[in-house]
């Protein structure tokens, strides 16, 4: 994947409800459970992977 190619972030309707469940084998906050559930969506997973790769490989960020 070329980092110069911009991916379009997924857009969900405002009424979209994320059905998430907390793990029962230990403590998990609502936010952690929600993020874990969101990353199961392939579009979000790909978008976040691309953002991480871009951030990690951005030479300009090292010069600041």
C-alpha positions as CSV (number, residue, x, y, z in Angstrom):
1,X,0.0,0.0,0.0
2,X,1.4,3.4,-1.0
3,X,1.1,5.9,1.8
4,X,0.4,8.7,-0.6
5,X,-2.9,7.2,-1.5
6,X,-5.5,8.5,0.8
7,X,-8.2,6.1,2.0
8,X,-11.7,7.3,2.6
9,X,-12.6,6.8,6.2
10,X,-15.8,4.8,6.8
11,X,-18.9,6.8,7.6
12,X,-21.7,5.4,9.6
13,X,-25.1,6.9,10.1
14,X,-25.7,8.8,13.4
15,X,-28.3,6.2,14.4
16,X,-25.8,3.3,14.1
17,X,-25.6,1.3,17.3
18,X,-22.6,-0.7,18.1
19,X,-23.7,-3.9,19.9
20,X,-20.8,-4.6,22.2
21,X,-20.4,-6.9,25.2
22,X,-17.8,-6.5,27.9
23,X,-15.5,-9.5,28.5
24,X,-16.6,-11.6,31.5
25,X,-13.2,-13.0,32.4
26,X,-11.9,-9.8,33.9
27,X,-12.5,-6.1,34.1
28,X,-13.1,-4.2,30.8
29,X,-14.4,-0.7,30.5
30,X,-17.2,0.2,28.1
31,X,-14.8,2.2,26.0
32,X,-12.4,-0.7,25.6
33,X,-15.3,-3.0,24.7
34,X,-16.6,-0.5,22.1
35,X,-13.2,0.0,20.5
36,X,-12.6,-3.8,20.4
37,X,-16.0,-4.2,18.7
38,X,-15.4,-1.4,16.2
39,X,-12.1,-2.9,15.1
40,X,-14.0,-6.1,14.2
41,X,-15.5,-4.1,11.3
42,X,-13.2,-4.6,8.4
43,X,-13.5,-1.0,7.1
44,X,-12.5,0.5,10.4
45,X,-9.7,-2.0,10.9
46,X,-8.2,-1.2,7.5
47,X,-8.6,2.6,8.0
48,X,-6.8,2.4,11.4
49,X,-4.1,0.2,10.0
50,X,-3.4,2.6,7.2
51,X,-3.4,5.6,9.6
52,X,-0.9,3.8,11.9
53,X,1.4,3.0,8.9
54,X,1.2,6.6,7.7
55,X,2.0,8.0,11.2
56,X,4.8,5.5,11.8
57,X,6.5,6.3,8.5
58,X,6.0,10.0,8.5
59,X,9.5,11.6,8.4
60,X,8.1,15.1,9.0
61,X,6.8,14.1,12.4
62,X,10.4,13.3,13.5
63,X,11.6,16.8,12.7
64,X,9.2,18.7,15.0
